[in-house]
């Protein structure tokens, strides 16, 4: 088990955020993805970081410079609909089939056949599913605080777990979630972040303003909610994955103060992965990469080097 610690690099990380490169990469169906990157583009060692809800690329601000300093070319996209990426208007545009195809298109644009893939929350769902359908494109997989989709499916049969997923039904309502979440300068989303983060001062005032700016992009809030709407109303759009255990070396980093998914679902993920290492991080919550950035950085570097 790992205990959170302060990183000697955190001050440097904040100073370097403004130095990261930004560009647009075409994803699936012509949707343009805004990406932030650091490190040598010529390096064959690529790390792709996929954020979740209600995050954007900035949720990886502690990881990007550290990975780049270790020789990786690091790419952190805004997933479609978020922040500065394109925001298709129709719910169907956010089915998992398109999210997975976005990752395929991004990897192709990088000029490599495989990458180290990291995902958190919704980005973790995309990373799991991408690896299940395209295992040869993933050198090593790292997932933060989201169980394997099959473990989630099994967990929904347990009343205690199902009760923790009540919010997904609310987010599927038409228009109401937008009105609630947008009110008071996104007060509900700000409260979600504050309550989910366990480290004191994990967010500075400047960080909070970055989040408000991202959430305020026209169409961004509805687009992020459409991930939930598309999954529940329309399904994934993908063929059924192979009925075999995922044969990609996988690291599951789990903040022990996770508020949504039971720890048993993390352990239950072992049934669906050939090689799964679970690293539990004490006193960290759902946003483990922000609660315990130094620990997560060390875990990722060690995993990619092994």
C-alpha positions in Angstrom: 0.0 0.0 0.0 1.2 3.5 -0.8 0.7 6.6 1.4 0.4 10.0 -0.3 3.4 12.2 -0.1 4.3 15.7 -1.3 6.4 15.7 -4.5 9.5 17.8 -4.7 8.5 18.4 -8.3 5.0 20.0 -7.7 6.2 23.6 -7.8 8.1 22.9 -11.0 5.0 21.3 -12.5 2.9 24.4 -11.9 5.5 26.6 -13.6 5.7 24.3 -16.6 2.0 24.0 -17.4 2.3 27.2 -19.5 5.2 25.7 -21.5 3.3 22.6 -22.7 2.6 22.4 -26.4 -1.0 22.4 -27.7 -2.5 21.4 -31.1 -5.6 19.9 -32.7 -5.6 16.3 -33.9 -8.4 14.8 -36.0 -10.2 12.1 -34.2 -13.0 9.8 -35.5 -15.4 11.2 -38.0 -13.5 14.5 -38.4 -14.0 15.5 -34.7 -11.0 17.6 -33.7 -9.4 16.8 -30.4 -7.4 19.4 -28.6 -4.3 17.8 -27.1 -1.6 19.0 -24.8 1.8 17.4 -25.1 5.3 17.5 -23.7 8.5 15.5 -24.4 10.3 14.7 -27.6 7.9 14.0 -30.4 10.5 11.7 -32.0 10.6 9.4 -29.0 9.0 6.0 -29.7 7.9 5.9 -26.1 4.4 7.4 -26.1 2.1 7.8 -23.1 -1.5 8.8 -23.8 -3.5 10.1 -20.8 -7.3 10.0 -20.9 -9.2 12.1 -18.4 -12.7 11.6 -17.0 -15.8 13.6 -15.8 -15.8 16.5 -15.1 -12.2 16.9 -15.9 -10.1 17.9 -18.9 -6.5 17.5 -19.8 -5.5 19.7 -16.9 -6.3 16.8 -14.5 -3.0 15.3 -15.6 -0.9 18.5 -14.9 1.1 16.7 -12.2 1.9 13.7 -14.4 2.8 15.3 -17.8 6.1 17.0 -16.9 7.4 14.1 -14.8 6.7 11.6 -17.5 8.2 13.8 -20.1 11.4 14.3 -18.0 11.7 10.5 -17.9 12.0 10.3 -21.7 8.3 9.8 -22.7 6.4 11.8 -25.3 3.2 12.5 -23.4 -0.1 13.3 -25.0 -3.1 14.4 -23.0 -6.2 15.1 -25.1 -9.4 16.8 -24.1 -11.9 14.0 -24.9 -14.5 14.9 -27.5 -17.0 17.4 -26.1 -14.6 18.6 -23.3 -12.9 22.0 -23.0 -11.3 22.9 -26.4 -12.1 19.7 -28.4 -15.0 19.7 -30.9 -18.5 19.2 -29.4 -20.9 17.3 -31.6 -24.5 18.1 -30.8 -26.1 14.7 -31.0 -26.0 12.2 -28.1 -25.1 9.4 -30.5 -21.7 11.1 -31.2 -20.7 10.1 -27.6 -21.2 6.3 -27.9 -18.2 4.3 -26.8 -17.5 3.2 -30.4 -16.6 6.8 -31.3 -14.6 7.4 -28.2 -12.5 4.2 -28.9 -12.1 5.3 -32.5 -10.8 8.7 -31.3 -8.0 6.9 -29.5 -7.2 4.8 -32.6 -7.1 7.9 -34.7 -4.9 9.7 -32.2 -2.4 6.8 -32.0 -2.3 6.7 -35.8 -1.4 10.4 -35.9 1.5 9.8 -33.5 3.1 7.6 -36.1 3.4 4.5 -33.8 1.6 1.2 -33.6 1.3 1.1 -29.8 1.4 3.3 -26.7 1.3 3.2 -23.0 -2.3 4.1 -22.2 -3.6 5.7 -19.0 -7.2 6.4 -18.1 -9.1 7.8 -15.2 -12.9 7.7 -14.6 -14.6 7.9 -18.1 -11.1 8.0 -19.6 -10.5 4.7 -17.7 -13.7 3.2 -19.3 -12.4 4.2 -22.7 -8.9 2.9 -22.0 -10.3 -0.5 -20.7 -12.6 -0.9 -23.8 -9.9 0.2 -26.2 -7.4 -2.3 -24.8 -10.1 -5.1 -25.0 -10.7 -4.4 -28.7 -7.2 -3.3 -29.7 -4.8 -5.1 -27.4 -1.8 -4.9 -29.8 -2.0 -1.1 -29.7 -1.4 -1.0 -25.9 2.1 -1.7 -24.5 1.0 -1.3 -20.9 -2.3 -0.2 -19.5 -2.8 1.9 -16.3 -6.2 2.6 -15.0 -7.1 5.0 -12.1 -10.2 4.4 -9.9 -12.4 2.6 -12.4 -13.0 -1.2 -12.3 -13.0 -3.4 -15.4 -16.3 -3.0 -17.2 -17.2 -6.6 -16.5 -16.6 -6.1 -12.8 -18.9 -3.0 -13.0 -21.6 -5.1 -14.7 -21.4 -7.7 -12.0 -21.4 -5.1 -9.3 -24.7 -3.6 -10.5 -26.4 -6.7 -9.3 -25.4 -5.7 -5.7 -27.8 -3.3 -4.0 -25.0 -1.5 -2.2 -23.1 -0.8 -5.4 -26.2 0.0 -7.4 -27.2 2.6 -4.8 -23.9 4.4 -5.4 -24.7 4.8 -9.0 -27.9 6.8 -8.5 -26.4 9.9 -10.1 -26.3 8.2 -13.5 -30.0 8.2 -13.6 -30.2 11.8 -12.7 -27.6 12.8 -15.4 -29.8 11.0 -18.0 -32.7 13.4 -17.5 -33.2 15.9 -20.3 -32.1 19.5 -19.6 -32.5 19.3 -15.8 -28.9 18.3 -15.1 -27.6 21.2 -17.1 -29.7 23.6 -15.1 -28.6 22.2 -11.8 -24.9 21.8 -12.6 -24.6 25.2 -14.3 -26.2 27.2 -11.4 -24.2 29.4 -9.1 -21.2 29.3 -11.5 -21.1 25.5 -11.6 -21.4 25.3 -7.8 -22.4 21.6 -7.9 -19.4 20.6 -10.0 -17.1 22.7 -7.8 -18.6 20.9 -4.7 -18.1 17.5 -6.5 -14.4 18.3 -7.0 -13.9 19.6 -3.5 -15.6 16.6 -1.8 -13.8 14.1 -4.1 -10.4 15.4 -3.4 -8.9 14.3 0.0 -5.6 16.3 -0.1 -5.8 19.7 1.5 -5.1 22.4 -1.1 -5.2 19.9 -3.9 -6.7 22.7 -6.0 -5.4 26.3 -6.0 -7.6 29.3 -6.8 -5.9 29.3 -10.2 -6.8 25.6 -10.7 -10.4 26.3 -9.9 -10.5 29.1 -12.5 -9.1 26.7 -15.1 -11.9 24.3 -14.4 -14.6 27.0 -14.6 -13.2 28.1 -17.9 -13.3 24.6 -19.3 -16.8 23.9 -18.0 -18.0 27.3 -19.5 -17.0 26.4 -23.1 -20.2 26.5 -25.2 -21.7 23.0 -25.3 -19.2 21.4 -23.0 -21.5 20.6 -20.1 -24.1 18.9 -22.3 -21.4 17.1 -24.2 -19.9 15.6 -21.0 -23.4 14.5 -19.8 -24.0 12.9 -23.2 -21.4 10.2 -22.3 -23.8 8.9 -19.7 -26.9 9.4 -21.9 -25.3 7.6 -24.9 -24.3 4.6 -22.9 -27.6 4.1 -21.1 -29.9 5.0 -24.0 -28.0 3.7 -27.0 -25.4 1.2 -25.8 -21.7 1.1 -26.8 -22.1 0.6 -30.5 -19.2 -1.9 -30.3 -19.2 -5.6 -31.1 -19.0 -7.8 -28.1 -15.4 -8.0 -26.9 -13.6 -11.3 -26.9 -14.7 -13.6 -24.1 -11.2 -14.1 -22.9 -9.2 -12.3 -20.2 -7.5 -9.1 -21.3 -3.9 -10.0 -22.1 -2.4 -6.6 -21.7 -0.2 -6.0 -18.6 -2.5 -3.7 -16.5 -1.9 -1.6 -13.4 -5.0 -0.5 -11.4 -4.3 2.5 -9.1 -7.0 2.8 -6.5 -7.5 5.7 -4.1 -8.9 4.0 -1.1 -11.4 6.8 -0.3 -13.2 6.0 -3.6 -16.8 7.2 -3.2 -18.6 5.5 -6.1 -17.1 2.0 -6.7 -16.7 -0.6 -4.0 -13.2 -1.9 -3.4 -14.5 -5.4 -4.2 -15.0 -4.3 -7.8 -11.3 -3.4 -8.0 -10.5 -6.9 -6.7 -13.1 -8.4 -9.0 -11.3 -6.9 -12.0 -8.7 -9.6 -11.6 -11.1 -12.1 -13.1 -11.0 -10.2 -16.4 -7.3 -9.5 -16.8 -4.5 -12.0 -17.3 -1.9 -9.8 -15.5 -3.3 -7.2 -13.1 -1.4 -5.4 -10.4 -3.5 -3.3 -8.0 -1.8 -0.5 -6.1 -4.0 0.9 -3.2 -3.2 4.5 -2.2 -4.2 5.4 1.3 -6.0 8.7 2.1 -6.6 9.4 -1.6 -10.0 9.5 -3.3 -11.5 9.2 -6.8 -9.1 11.8 -8.2 -6.1 9.8 -7.0 -3.7 11.5 -9.5 -4.4 14.9 -7.8 -4.6 13.6 -4.2 -1.3 11.7 -4.4 0.5 13.0 -7.5 4.0 11.9 -6.4 2.8 8.4 -5.6 0.9 8.0 -8.9 3.9 9.4 -10.8 6.2 6.8 -9.2 3.8 4.0 -9.9 3.4 5.0 -13.5 7.2 5.3 -14.1 7.9 2.0 -12.4 5.1 0.3 -14.4 6.2 1.6 -17.8 9.8 0.7 -17.0 9.1 -2.9 -15.9 
